[in-house]
């Protein structure tokens, strides 16, 4: 799951909410919130839903699942059952 970090930052700034305020509203540390925006951490579902509610956006806009739809096999498929 990939959080759309730049979108969160842009929308947060549009609402004139600081990172400190977001962290307080989410009841998480400032460092953790900053890591979410920097794409170093992904929020859990609950925190993601809270972020969407605070920023007044559809929660589906926060995540992109396209990279999880295809998982490359670790081995050659021809040798998988041998």
C-alpha positions in Angstrom: 0.0 0.0 0.0 1.5 3.3 -1.0 0.3 6.5 0.7 0.1 9.5 -1.6 2.4 11.6 0.6 2.6 14.8 -1.6 -1.2 14.9 -1.8 -1.5 14.8 2.0 1.0 17.6 2.4 -0.6 19.8 -0.3 -4.1 19.3 1.1 -3.0 19.8 4.7 -1.4 23.1 3.7 -4.5 24.2 1.8 -6.5 23.7 5.1 -3.8 25.7 6.9 -3.1 22.8 9.3 0.4 22.4 10.6 2.1 19.0 11.0 2.0 19.5 14.8 -1.7 20.1 14.7 -2.2 17.0 12.5 -0.2 14.8 14.8 -2.2 16.1 17.8 -5.5 15.5 16.1 -4.4 12.0 15.1 -2.9 11.3 18.6 0.4 10.2 17.1 3.9 11.6 17.5 5.0 14.5 15.3 7.9 12.3 14.1 5.5 9.6 13.0 3.3 12.0 11.1 6.3 13.5 9.4 7.4 10.0 8.4 3.9 9.5 6.8 4.3 12.6 4.8 7.8 11.7 3.8 6.6 8.2 2.7 8.9 6.6 5.3 5.9 5.1 7.2 2.4 4.1 6.2 -0.5 4.9 8.5 -2.7 2.0 9.7 -6.3 2.0 8.4 -7.7 3.9 11.4 -5.1 6.7 11.1 -5.7 6.8 7.3 -9.4 7.2 7.8 -8.8 10.0 10.4 -6.4 11.8 8.0 -9.1 11.6 5.3 -11.7 13.0 7.6 -9.6 15.8 8.8 -8.6 16.8 5.3 -12.2 16.2 4.0 -11.2 13.9 1.2 -12.3 10.4 0.1 -10.2 7.8 1.9 -9.7 6.0 -1.4 -7.7 9.0 -2.6 -5.0 8.3 0.0 -3.9 4.9 -1.2 -2.8 3.5 -4.5 -2.9 -0.3 -4.8 -1.5 -0.6 -8.3 1.9 -1.9 -7.1 0.2 -4.6 -5.1 -1.9 -6.1 -7.9 1.1 -7.9 -9.4 3.7 -9.7 -7.3 6.7 -11.0 -9.2 7.5 -14.6 -8.4 10.7 -15.1 -6.5 11.6 -18.2 -8.6 11.3 -19.1 -12.2 7.7 -20.3 -12.5 8.8 -23.2 -14.7 10.8 -24.6 -11.8 8.2 -23.9 -9.1 6.8 -27.5 -9.0 10.0 -29.4 -9.6 
